[in-house]
Amino acid sequence: MDYPQMIREIRTILNISQEDLARELHISFATVNRWENAKATPSKMAQRTLIDFCKKNKSLQSVLDRYKF
């Protein structure tokens, strides 16, 4: 799974910053930054939160399809 690309794509589609995405996911900005810069990988729980966030946002359906969720 290419999480850095996925995070960038989500932010691009929604036109939001890393800080905005972090707020939406109820995590820290530093966590989103580490994911996007490939310094860390989301935990299983964080992956589920990210998938649920994408499912709630109709504009992110293409992300779910592309990354096979």
Rosetta blueprint (number, residue, H / E / L):
1 M L
2 D L
3 Y H
4 P H
5 Q H
6 M H
7 I H
8 R H
9 E H
10 I H
11 R H
12 T H
13 I H
14 L H
15 N L
16 I L
17 S L
18 Q H
19 E H
20 D H
21 L H
22 A H
23 R H
24 E H
25 L H
26 H L
27 I L
28 S L
29 F H
30 A H
31 T H
32 V H
33 N H
34 R H
35 W H
36 E H
37 N L
38 A L
39 K L
40 A L
41 T L
42 P L
43 S L
44 K H
45 M H
46 A H
47 Q H
48 R H
49 T H
50 L H
51 I H
52 D H
53 F H
54 C H
55 K H
56 K H
57 N L
58 K H
59 S H
60 L H
61 Q H
62 S H
63 V H
64 L H
65 D H
66 R H
67 Y L
68 K L
69 F L
